[in-house]
């Protein structure tokens, strides 16, 4: 996947994660893209390391959103401290 595809996936995953998590997250669309990319990387590393799925499976999308939600919670906790 090229850089444009990565950015598009990051935007979609980050937007879904921000929609799923209640409350207001003060970040722009660039941070949303970075959140989605980071969540995808986190989920891909953990999911493949545990053998839950391989590259290209639809479960990767679900885990990417969950990974982005986890990152969003961590960032929210760090900003409050």
N, C-alpha and C positions, 0 to 999 in steps of 0.2 A: 504494500500500500504506500502511495506517495504521501508527500507532505500535505497536500490538499485534502486527501482522504483522512489523514490523521487529524487534521484540524476540524473537519466536518464531524467525524466521530466524537472528538472531544467536546465539541459544542453540543451535540445531541445528548451525550451521556451526562455532561455537566448540567445542562438545562433540566433533564429529567431528575437528577439528584437534587437540584435546588427546588424543584416542584414537589418532590416527595417529602423532603424534610420541612417540617413546619417552622414558621418564624421568618424573620427577614434576614437575608444574607446580603450584606452591603459589598457587592463586587460587580464589576463590569463584565462585558462579554468576553474580554481577553482572559480574565481570571476564571470565568466559567469554562472556557476552552481548556485552560491549564488544569483546572480541577478535573475535568472529564478525562484528559490525557493521563493525569496522575492516577486517577481511579482505575483506568483501564490497565495501566502498567502494574499497579498493585494487585489487582484481581488476576491479571494474566500470570504474574509470577506465582502467587499463592495457589491458584487453581491448577496450574500445570505442574507445580512442584508436588502437590498432593495427589495428582493423577485424576482429578475430577473431570477434566475435559482436555481436549487437544485444540490446536489452533483452528479457527474457522467454525467452531460449533456455536449454535445459538445461545447456549448457556453462558458463553463469554460476554454477551451483551448484558445479561442479567447480573452477572458478577461484576461487570464494569460499573454498573449503576450502584451496586452495593459498595464497591470499593470507593467510589466517589462520595457516597453518603458518609462512609467512615472518615474519609479525609475532611469532609465538610464539618463533621462533628469535632474532630481533633482541632481544626483551625478555629472553630467557634470557641472551644475551651481555652485555647492558647490566647485568643484575643481578649477574653474576659479576665485572665489572670494578670 
